[in-house]
Amino acid sequence: MYNINRRKFLGLFGCCCSSVLLQSCASVPITERKQLSIIPEAKINKQAAQAYETFRQKTKLITSGKQLNEIRNIGKKIEVSVSSFFEKKGEIDPTSNFGWDYVLVDNDKIVNAWCMPGGKIAVYTGLLKITKNVDALSIVMGHEIAHAVAKHSIERASQAMTINLGTAVADIFLGGAINRTRNTIGQNTGMDIFQLGIMNPFGRKQETEADYLGLIFSSLAGYDIRESVRLWQRMAEKNKGKEPPVFLSTHPSSKKRIENLQNWITKVMLEYPPIKT
């Protein structure tokens, strides 16, 4: 049996991983940030569509009325604007394979919205008490759509896969030291060092990128993106005293988001004005 020492093995393993990762890099539209993409988009979208249908069947939804119509109208405007933007630039439309759909969840206690891969979007009635107008709602929906356009779910799944694989292999040659340290810290603090040190900062990077892209999408669709600051001021007031420390959170603080938006608004309005469709 051929024997190889730990250093050589880890070196070869690292080279192999690097080769795979280099071949699996993609770029986020507009920001052009490099991201890991080793899981097929079609697979993620199929799984998301199945989960979405289950969600629809088991959740109390509002199926008609002004609020639902507003959500659908905003979504349609953003859909068309995003596709037109990339078409006019002569670039591939990252939403070409999306099966867009919008639901309004009848739950005033939840202040949230989300977009599954492939363009499946849910807005909760509790959020509408904070948005208060279509411009603010477009900011939230633009943000959620940005997660799907930027393929953040694929990136996170790909990163998790590589972390788990790399950790498992390294731990074999370190005699389980990684898992022992992880478990000890977890038992003493209730915190996962991988979650704190890797996944959470990575999540904040995605959230900031979605804020930026969402602002662009809202502007392209003709909404007043200056409302984004007022929206997050209202959100900050609602969450006053409830936000966790930044290092424990997958999201930037409300204060940081407001600062970012204030820095971006003028640039976005000038560079990404409403697009004629």
C-alpha positions, 0 to 999 in steps of 0.5 A: 500500500502506498503511504504518504505523510500528512504534509504531502497529503494536505498539500496535494489535497489543497492543490486539488481543491484549488483546481476545482475552486478555480474552475468553479468560480462565477461572477455576480452580475453588476458587482462582478465579485467572484463567487464559488459555484460548484452546485448546478443552478438547475438543481437548486432551483428545482429544490426551491420550487418544491419547497415553495409549493409545500410552503404555499399549501401549508401557509395562510395566504392572502389571494386578492386585494390591493396589497397583493396587487401592489406586490405583484406590480412591483415584482413585475416592474423589477422583473422586466427592468432587470431583463431589459437592463442586461439585454441592452448591455448585451449580457446574459440575463441571470433571470432567464430561467426564473419562474417568477411568483409572488405570495402575500402571507397573512401574518402580522407578527412577522416583519419579513420577506424572502426570495427563493432561488428561481424567483419565488417571493413571499412578503409577510403582512407584518412587513407592510406596516414598516414599508408603508408605501410602494417605494419602500416595499420596492427596496425590500423586494429589490433586495430579496430579488437581488439574492436570487439574481446574485445566486447567493443560495448557490454560493452559500451551499457551495461554500458549506460543501467545501468547508465540510469536506475540507474540515473532515479531511483535515481532521483525519490528519489532526486526530479530530482536534478541529471537532474537539475544539469546535465541540468544547467551545460550543458546549461552553458558549453555545456558539459554533466557531465556524458559524461565527468566524466563517458563515456569518461574515460571509452572510453579511457580505451577501446582505450588503451586496443584495442591498446595493443590487436591490437599490439598483433594481428598484431604481431601474424599475422607476421607484424613489430609492431615497425612501430606502433610508427612511425605511431602514430608519423605521426598521431601526426604531422597531428593532431598537435594543433587539439587534444582536452584536454584529459578530453574531449576526448574518446581517449588517446593523441597521446603522451600517445599512443606512450609512451604506445606502446614503453613500450609494443613492446619488451614484445609483440614481445617476448610473442606473436611472429608470429604464425604458422597457 
